[in-house]
Amino acid sequence: MPELPALLLSRDRLAHGLSPDELARRVKAGTLVRIRHGVYTDGAAWRNLKPWVQYRLRVQAAAETFEKPTVFARRSAASVWGLPTIGHHHPVQALTLKNDGGRSRAGVTRHFAAPEGLRVVRREGLLVTDRIRTVLDLAAFTPFAEAVVPMDHVVRPDSARRLPAVTKADLEVGIGPNYSAAAGRRIRAVIGFADPASGSAGESLSRALMHIAGFEAPVLQCEIRDRDGLVGYSDFHWKHARVVGEFDGEEKYVKPEFLNGRTPSQAVVAEKNRENRIRATGFAVVRWDWTDLMAPGKLERMLAAAGVPRRRTRSAILDAKIRP
């Protein structure tokens, strides 16, 4: 995650020589953005942030305004751990140890958690639930397709943050007595489905939507060769149907670690050549991106049109709703 821009607290405005009127003028002009009541940041820096980084800054801003130490949880804890989640317009989420049903105030939703068995750690200066509790909470309280995304992430090593993979055994142990029987079943369904071979958040969400729609499970990261040698590794592969599925995340064409010294235009050409080689082996290639995943039913229609087989008819048991 990039370095977060600095926060300006209204209580510190005098130290910066700013009056309330000057703060208001700068917000109106767009040179400052008010993240929450009493907290501002540079407007240009804010507009250059990805939505998930903006959310992480909102968590930081909330922490700056609380008088008492606060434990962040669920999506807010996930943002601190660098766990991917789905959606951009969620409230900041924190814990309360008072079993009064939780409450929301000033853009912060508080959820009850019993102190027994609760493991809290300090990360990036904030108190958050540990990685296991964070993904278990998401599995318990968010739709299946959304919950798969962070769960896939933790069962493989996070090399960027030097965090080891979490084992499924440790995740199972973490359930303990902390959840209801129904929540425990939801969590175990997500744990059982998690796969470290899923290469990105988009691939994880795609895989979960395929499962909900009743498609046969694809082989992940399958090696494809032609007479000239290795073509590459497909995101999704249905051998008998002769179909390859590819999720196009923007990082493939903009991030240095994926470009390998190429320009974005060169990466696009290389990807097109790779696709042509795959097609020449007799496989159909289906490509989709985030826009397709956010359109209800679109991925299902694309895969059905390509002839991807189903293991059963579409199930209404799992909640497939994706929140924008």
C-alpha positions in Angstrom: 0.0 0.0 0.0 1.4 3.5 -0.8 2.3 5.9 1.9 -0.9 7.6 3.3 -1.1 11.4 2.9 -0.9 13.4 6.1 -4.0 14.3 8.0 -4.9 17.8 9.2 -7.0 17.9 12.4 -9.2 20.9 12.9 -8.0 21.1 16.5 -4.5 21.7 15.2 -5.5 24.4 12.7 -4.0 27.2 14.7 -0.6 25.6 14.5 -0.9 25.8 10.8 -2.2 29.4 10.8 -5.7 28.4 9.5 -9.0 29.9 10.6 -12.3 28.0 10.3 -13.2 30.2 7.3 -9.9 29.4 5.6 -10.5 25.7 6.1 -13.9 26.0 4.5 -12.5 28.0 1.6 -9.8 25.3 0.9 -12.4 22.6 1.0 -14.6 24.5 -1.4 -11.7 25.0 -3.7 -10.7 21.3 -3.5 -7.3 21.9 -2.1 -8.4 20.1 1.1 -10.9 17.2 1.4 -12.8 16.6 4.6 -12.6 12.9 5.3 -14.7 13.0 8.4 -15.8 15.7 10.9 -12.6 17.6 12.0 -10.2 15.7 9.8 -8.8 16.9 6.4 -6.2 15.9 3.9 -4.7 17.2 0.7 -7.3 17.2 -2.0 -5.0 16.3 -4.9 -3.4 13.4 -2.9 -6.8 12.1 -2.0 -8.1 12.1 -5.5 -5.0 10.1 -6.7 -5.7 7.3 -4.1 -7.4 4.1 -5.1 -10.7 3.6 -3.4 -9.4 1.0 -1.0 -6.5 3.3 0.1 -9.1 6.1 0.6 -10.9 3.7 2.9 -7.7 2.9 4.8 -7.2 6.6 5.3 -10.7 7.0 6.6 -9.9 4.3 9.2 -6.8 6.3 10.2 -8.9 9.5 10.4 -11.4 7.8 12.7 -8.6 6.7 15.0 -7.3 10.2 15.3 -10.7 11.5 16.6 -11.4 8.8 19.2 -10.7 9.7 22.8 -10.3 6.1 23.9 -8.2 3.3 22.3 -10.4 1.6 19.7 -10.1 -1.9 18.2 -10.8 -1.9 14.5 -12.4 -5.0 13.0 -13.9 -6.7 9.9 -13.3 -4.6 6.8 -11.4 -1.9 8.7 -9.0 -4.4 10.2 -8.7 -6.0 6.8 -7.6 -2.7 5.3 -4.9 -2.4 8.0 -3.7 -6.0 7.3 -3.7 -5.4 3.5 -6.4 -8.0 3.0 -8.5 -7.4 -0.1 -12.3 -6.9 0.3 -15.1 -6.1 -2.1 -16.8 -2.8 -2.3 -15.8 0.8 -1.7 -18.5 2.5 0.4 -18.4 0.7 3.7 -18.4 2.3 7.1 -15.4 2.2 9.4 -15.9 -0.9 11.6 -14.8 -1.2 15.2 -15.6 -3.3 18.3 -17.5 -2.7 21.4 -17.2 -5.0 24.4 -20.7 -4.0 25.7 -23.3 -6.4 24.5 -25.9 -3.7 23.6 -26.4 -4.7 20.0 -23.7 -2.4 18.6 -24.3 1.1 17.4 -23.3 3.4 14.6 -22.2 7.0 14.9 -20.3 9.4 12.7 -19.6 6.9 10.0 -18.3 4.2 12.4 -20.2 1.0 13.0 -19.4 -0.9 16.2 -19.9 -4.6 16.6 -20.1 -6.5 19.9 -17.3 -9.0 20.6 -16.9 -10.9 23.8 -13.5 -10.3 25.4 -12.9 -14.0 25.9 -10.8 -15.4 23.1 -10.4 -12.0 21.4 -6.8 -11.5 20.2 -5.9 -7.9 19.5 -2.6 -6.7 18.0 -1.1 -3.3 17.2 -0.4 -2.8 13.5 0.6 0.5 11.8 -0.1 2.2 15.0 -3.7 0.9 15.3 -5.4 -1.7 17.4 -6.9 -4.4 15.2 -8.2 -7.9 15.4 -5.5 -10.4 14.4 -5.5 -11.8 10.9 -7.4 -15.0 11.8 -10.2 -13.3 13.7 -10.4 -10.7 10.9 -11.1 -13.2 8.1 -13.3 -15.3 10.3 -15.5 -12.3 11.1 -15.7 -11.5 7.4 -16.7 -15.1 6.6 -19.3 -15.0 9.3 -20.9 -11.7 8.5 -20.4 -11.0 4.8 -21.8 -12.9 1.7 -20.0 -16.0 0.7 -18.5 -14.6 -2.6 -17.1 -11.5 -0.8 -15.7 -13.6 2.1 -13.8 -15.9 -0.2 -11.6 -13.0 -1.4 -9.8 -12.3 1.9 -9.8 -15.9 2.9 -8.0 -16.9 -0.3 -5.4 -14.2 0.5 -4.5 -15.4 4.0 -4.1 -19.1 3.0 -1.1 -18.1 0.8 2.0 -16.2 2.0 1.8 -12.4 1.7 5.3 -11.7 0.4 4.7 -8.0 0.1 4.1 -7.7 3.9 6.3 -10.6 4.9 3.3 -12.5 6.4 3.2 -16.3 6.4 0.2 -18.3 5.1 -2.5 -19.2 7.7 -3.3 -22.9 7.7 -6.9 -24.1 7.5 -6.3 -26.0 10.7 -5.5 -22.7 12.5 -8.6 -21.1 11.0 -10.8 -23.9 12.2 -9.3 -23.6 15.7 -10.0 -19.9 15.6 -13.7 -20.5 15.3 -14.0 -21.9 18.8 -17.0 -20.7 20.8 -16.8 -17.2 19.3 -19.6 -17.6 16.8 -23.2 -19.0 16.6 -23.7 -22.4 15.0 -25.1 -20.8 11.8 -22.1 -18.4 11.6 -19.8 -21.3 12.2 -21.3 -23.2 9.2 -20.8 -20.1 7.0 -17.2 -19.8 8.1 -16.4 -23.5 7.5 -17.9 -23.2 4.0 -15.5 -20.4 3.2 -12.5 -22.1 4.7 -13.3 -25.3 2.8 -13.5 -23.4 -0.4 -10.4 -21.3 0.1 -7.5 -22.0 -2.3 -4.0 -20.6 -2.2 -3.6 -21.1 -6.0 -6.1 -18.2 -6.5 -3.8 -15.4 -7.7 -5.7 -12.2 -7.0 -8.8 -10.7 -5.5 -10.5 -10.7 -8.9 -9.7 -14.4 -9.5 -11.0 -15.2 -6.0 -14.3 -13.4 -6.6 -14.6 -15.0 -10.0 -14.1 -18.5 -8.6 -16.7 -17.9 -5.9 -19.3 -16.6 -8.4 -18.6 -19.7 -10.6 -19.2 -21.9 -7.6 -22.5 -20.2 -6.7 -23.6 -20.4 -10.3 -23.1 -24.2 -10.3 -20.2 -24.4 -12.8 -17.7 -27.2 -12.6 -14.7 -26.2 -10.6 -11.9 -25.1 -12.9 -8.2 -26.0 -12.6 -6.3 -22.9 -11.4 -3.0 -21.7 -12.9 -2.9 -24.5 -15.4 0.2 -24.8 -17.6 -0.5 -24.5 -21.3 2.0 -25.5 -24.0 2.0 -25.6 -27.8 4.6 -26.9 -30.3 6.8 -23.9 -29.5 6.9 -24.6 -25.8 5.3 -22.9 -22.8 2.5 -20.5 -23.6 1.8 -19.5 -20.0 -0.5 -20.3 -17.1 -4.2 -19.8 -17.4 -6.2 -18.4 -14.5 -9.0 -20.9 -15.1 -9.0 -24.1 -17.2 -11.8 -26.5 -18.1 -10.0 -29.3 -20.0 -12.9 -31.4 -21.3 -14.9 -28.3 -22.3 -11.8 -26.9 -24.0 -12.3 -23.5 -22.3 -9.8 -21.2 -20.7 -10.9 -18.3 -18.5 -8.8 -15.2 -17.9 -9.5 -12.4 -15.4 -8.1 -9.0 -16.5 -7.1 -6.9 -13.5 -5.6 -3.5 -14.3 -2.4 -4.5 -12.4 -1.5 -6.8 -15.3 -0.9 -3.7 -17.4 0.3 -1.1 -15.0 2.3 -2.6 -12.1 6.1 -2.9 -12.6 6.2 -6.4 -11.1 3.8 -7.6 -13.9 5.2 -5.5 -16.7 8.7 -6.9 -16.3 10.3 -3.9 -17.9 7.7 -3.6 -20.7 5.5 -0.6 -21.4 1.8 -1.0 -20.9 1.2 -1.1 -24.6 3.8 -3.8 -25.0 2.1 -5.8 -22.2 -1.2 -5.5 -24.1 0.4 -6.8 -27.3 2.1 -9.7 -25.5 -1.2 -10.7 -23.8 -2.9 -10.7 -27.2 -0.2 -12.9 -28.7 -0.5 -15.2 -25.7 -4.2 -15.5 -26.2 -3.8 -16.2 -29.9 -1.4 -19.1 -29.1 -3.9 -20.5 -26.6 -6.7 -20.4 -29.1 -4.5 -22.1 -31.7 -4.3 -25.1 -29.3 -8.1 -25.5 -29.7 -9.2 -23.8 -26.5 -11.8 -21.0 -26.4 -10.7 -18.1 -24.3 -13.2 -16.1 -22.2 -11.9 -12.8 -20.7 -13.6 -10.6 -18.1 -12.7 -7.7 -15.8 -14.0 -6.0 -12.6 -16.8 -4.3 -14.5 -18.1 -7.7 -15.6 -17.8 -9.1 -12.1 -19.8 -6.2 -10.6 -22.7 -6.7 -13.2 -25.0 -9.3 -11.6 -25.1 -12.5 -13.7 -22.7 -11.3 -16.4 -19.9 -13.7 -15.7 -22.4 -16.6 -15.5 -23.7 -15.7 -18.9 -20.3 -15.4 -20.5 -19.2 -18.8 -19.2 -22.4 -20.5 -20.1 -22.1 -19.1 -23.7 -18.6 -20.5 -23.9 -19.8 -23.9 -23.0 -18.4 -24.2 -19.5 -20.3 -27.2 -17.9 -22.2 -27.1 -14.7 -22.1 -29.6 -11.9 -25.7 -28.7 -11.0 -28.3 -26.0 -11.7 -27.9 -22.6 -10.2 -28.3 -22.6 -6.4 -30.1 -20.0 -4.4 -28.7 -21.4 -1.1 -25.7 -19.1 -1.1 -26.0 -15.3 -1.1 -24.4 -14.2 -4.3 -25.0 -10.5 -3.8 -22.0 -8.3 -4.6 -22.0 -4.9 -3.0 -20.5 -2.0 -5.1 
